[in-house]
Amino acid sequence: MPIARAGAPSGPAAVDDRLHVLVRTRGRRRLLGLLALLALTVVGLILSLALGARDIAPGTVVDILRGARPAGDYESLVVLTERMPRTLLALLVGACLGTSGVVMQAITRNPLADPGILGVELGAAFAVLIGILFFGVRGASSYFWWALVGAAVTACIVLAISRLAALATSSAISLVIAGAAMSAILGSLITLLIVRDTAVYAHYNYWSVGQLNGRAGVIDEIWPFAVIGLMLALPLGRSLNALALGEEVAESLGVAVGRTQLYSASVAVLLCAVATAAVGPVAFVGLLGAHTARLLVGGDHRWLLPYGMLCGAVLLLVADVACRLVPGNGELQVAIATAVIGAPVFVALARGRRVVPV
């Protein structure tokens, strides 16, 4: 029979000490993981500034950022006036989509939820098209308000349809089916509206392809909305943790379930509208960012939200760099790269393989 060491705590006190050490160790690991993600983001930022049609040495990029190169130098102009705005836009849009994916999966308790999969991005795009076609809307800041309304209305319709369909199938599948049906309807309506007007088609097509090239000018119009949305999302961790336990448990913990769900959904729609207004619909970033974060840090939304934000930013940034390096004339749109990566992941998640519980 083992003999306890003299002076060592035993009983409930020992259990409390072990739990305290475990929590503190887990917190340190999560903090180190967050710092590692930040370091990876910095590396991705430097690669994004260095690689393109004309490659620039990473050391030269660092010198330019430090101000050690002449301001009128050709490479300085390329980095600071062309690639830097594009890189910052990729980080901003990716962070918005990654955070939106985390929040949507939390409030729907569905691991397949994503702004693109649920048709929210296409709803925002449809509203922007209405603004372009009938009201002469131009500019990202004007697009934002139309995208916000379209995303909100689409989210409400999809949730309503999914609750009706849930009577016949599971809630997870019904939500995806409702999103797919709404996407099909909206896609058909968009085609119907633009097919007869070549000028509107050209303008909408340039915006809707989901690309970062040539969109640097929208940062000045979009960043306040993006920062507000991200700041509103970060404090939601405790409330989303309570919702993950179920509505009854959350209410017993003092959480106003209906109000919290509405507020969280509003924040997710706001972030989706910002991203869509800036670069057009880009699918699967929310899904990939949320699941990558959950694999790294687990289901605690206090950590999952900042992890999802950084994962989404890094994923979109890496996808944009990959699009520049594809052989051939020109470069691919970033939405194509995210679809190529995200579609197989979505199929695997739908089949129940490696699904990280919400």
N, C-alpha and C positions, 0 to 999 in steps of 0.2 A: 504494500500500500504506500503510494507516494507521500512524502512528508513535505508540508508547505515550508518554504523558507521563512526564517525569522524576520519579522517586520514587513513581509510581503502582504499586500491587501488580499482579502479573500471574500467570497460571497458576492452580494450585489455590488459592493464597492469595486471589486476586481472587474466585474462585467462592465461597469460604467467606465472604468479606466481603459479597458480594451476597446470599447466602442468609441471613446473619445480619440484614442490613437488612430483607430481605423478611419474615422471621419477626417481627421487632420491629414493623414497620409493620402487619402483619396482627393482631398481638396488640393494638396500640393501637386499631385499628378495632373489634375485637371488644369491647374494654373500653368504648369510646365507645358502641357499640351497646347494651351491657348497661346503661350509665348512661341512655341514651335510653329504654330499656324501663322502667327504674325511674321515670323522670320521667313516662312515659305512665301507669304504674300510679298514681302520685300524682294525676294529672289525673283518671283514671277514678274514683279514690276520692272526690275532691271532688265530681265530677258525681253519683256514687251517693248522696252525702250531701245534695246540693242538689235533685235531681229526684225527683218522686213525686206523690202526690195533692195535696200542697201544696208548690209550688216555693219554694225558699229561695235567695236570691242567693248565688253562690259566695263573695263577699266576706264575707257574714255567716257562712258556714260556716267560713271561715278564722278569723274572729274568735272563733267558738265553740271551735274547736280550740285557739286560743291562750289561752283562758280570759278573753277580753276582754268577754264577755257575762255577765250575771247567771246564776247556776246555776239559778234557778227560772224563767227565761224560757221561754215556750212553745216557741219555735224551738229553744232549747238542749235541751229535753227531747226534742223530735222527733229531733234529730240524734244526741244521745248515747245515748238509751235505746231508740230504734226503728231508726234507719237505720245507726248505727255497728256494732252487732252483726251485722246482716244483711250489711253490706259486708265486714266481716272474715271472715265465714263464706264469702262468695263467693270472696274471695281465697284462703282456705285450701283450699277444695274444688277450685277451679280449678287451684291449684298442684299439688295431689296428683294430679289427673287428667292434667294436662299432663306431669308427670314420669313417671307410670306409663306413659303412651303412648310416651314416648321409650325407656324401658327395655324395654318389650314389643317394640317394633319392632327394638331392637338385638339382643335375645337370640333372637328368631325370624327376624331378617334379612328381615322382611316389612314393606313400607311401608304395608300395610293394617291392621296390628295395632292394636287399640284395646280397652280394657276393655269397652266396650259392644258393639262389633262381634263380639268373640270370645265373648260370652255370660258373661263373668266377672261383670259387674255384675248380670245377671239371676240368676246362681248365688248371689251374695250376697243378693239380694232373696228368693230362694226359701228360703234357710236362715233368714233373719229371719222369714219367714212361718211356718215350722215352729216357731220359738221362740215366736211370738205365739200360734199356734193350740194347741199342745200343752203348752207350758211356762209360759204366762202372762208372757212376757218383755215388759218395758216400759222405755223409756228408751234414749237413744242409746248410752250406755256398754255396756249389755247387748246392744243390737243389734250393736255392733262385733264382739264375739267370735263371734256367729253369722254375721255377714257375712264375717269373716275365714275361717272354716272353709268356708263355701259358696263363696267366691271361689277358695280354694285347690283344693278338690275339682274344681270346674268347670274350672279352668285345666288341671289334670292330665288330665282326661277329654278336653278339646278337643285338647290336644297329642297324646295317644295316638291319637285318631281321625284327626287330620290326618296323622300319620306313616303310618298304614295307607292312607289315601286318596292319599298322595303317590306310591304305587306306580303309580297310574293317571293322575295329573295332576300339575301343578307344585305345589311346596310352598306357594307363596303362595296359590294358588286353593284348595288343599285345606284350609288353615287357616281361610280365610273360610267355606268350605262347612261345615266342622265346627262353627265358631262359630254359623253361622246355624241349623244343625240342632239344636244344643244349646239355642239361644235359643227355638226353636219348641217343643221338648219341655218346657222349663222354663215357658214361658208357658202351655202347656196344663195343666200340673200346678198352677200357681198358680190358674188359673181354676177347675179342678176342686175345689180345696181351699176356696176362699172363696165359691163361688157359693151354698152352702147355709147359710152363717152370716153373717147381716147385720151382727152386731156386729164380727166379725173383718174382714169386708169393709170396713166403714167405717174401722176403725182402720188396716188395711193400705193402703187406698186413699189415705188422708190422707198416709201416709208415702211411698208409692211413686210419687207423681206427679212427683217430681223438682222440688221448689220450694224457694225460700229464705224465702218469706214465712212467718212464724210459727215459724221454726226457730232463732231467736237463742239460745235456752236451751241448745242442744246444744254450743255452743262450749266451755263449761267442761268438758264430758265428753270431747270429741274432740281438742282441740288438743294434748295431750301425745302421743297416738299419731301425729298428723299431723307434728308437729315431729320426732319420732324417725324416722319414715319418710323425710322429706325430708333429714335429716342423714345417714341411711344411704345415700341415693341419690347425693348429690353426689360422694362420693369414687370412684364407680364408673367415672368417665370413661375412665381408662387401660385398665382391664380390658375395657370395652365396645369401645374402639378396637381392641384386640387381637382380640376375637371377631369384629369386622367383617371382619377379614382372612381368616377361615376357621379352623376348629378346628385343623388341622394347623399352620398358621403360628402361631396363638396358643400352642399347646403348645411349639413350638420357641422361643418368646419367654419361656418359663417360666411361663405362665399355666395354672393348674389349671382346665381348661375345665369339667369337670363340676361342680366345686365353685362356680366363678364363676357358671355358668348357674343353678344352684339358688339361690344367695344372691341374685342379681339378680332372679330370678323371685319369690322370697319378698318382696323389698322392693316390687316392682310390685304384688303381691297385697295387701300391707299397705296401700299407698296407696289402692288401689281400694276396699278394705274400709272405710277411714276415710271416704272420700267418700260411698260408698253408705249407710253407717250414718247419716251426718249429714243428707243431703237426699234419699235415694232414688236410683234409677238416673238418670243424666244421660249420654246418649250423645254421641259424636263430639268431646267436648272434648279427649280424649287424642289423637285423630287430628289435629284441627285445630291443637292446640298444638304437637305434635311437628313437623308439616310446616311450619308458620309459622316455627318456630325454625330448622329446617333450611334454609329458603329464606334466612333472615337471616344465618346463621353457618356454614353448611356442615355437614360430617359429623363434625367433631371433637367427641366426646361430652364432653370436658372443658368445652367451652363450651356444647354442645347441652343438657346437663342444666339449668344455670341459666336458659338462654334458654327452654327448654320450660316450666320452672316458671313464669316470668313471663308467657309467652305464654298458657298455660292460665289463669292468674289473671286477666289482662286480658280474655281472651275471655269467660269466665263472668261477669265483672263487667259488661262492656258488654252482654251478652245479658240480664242481669237488669235493667239500666237500661232497655233497649228494651222489655222486657215490661211495665214500669210505665207506659210512655208510649203503649201501644197504645190507640186510641180504643175507647170502649165502657165497660160496667160492669165494675168489677174489673180484674184484671190476669192476664196469662197466666203459666203455669208456665215456669220457665227451661228445662226439658227440651224444651218445644215449640220454643222459639227455637233451641236448639242443634241440634235435629233438622232444622228448616227450613234452617238454614245448612249443616249438616254433610252431609246426604244428597246434595245435588248435588256437593259436593266429593268424597265417597266414590265416586260414580258416575264422575266424571272421572278419579280416581286408578285405579279398577278398569279403565277403558278405556285406561290407559297414557298419559294426557295429563298433562303437567307433573308427573310423578312424580319426586320427589327421591330418588335412590338412598339406601338405608340403608347 
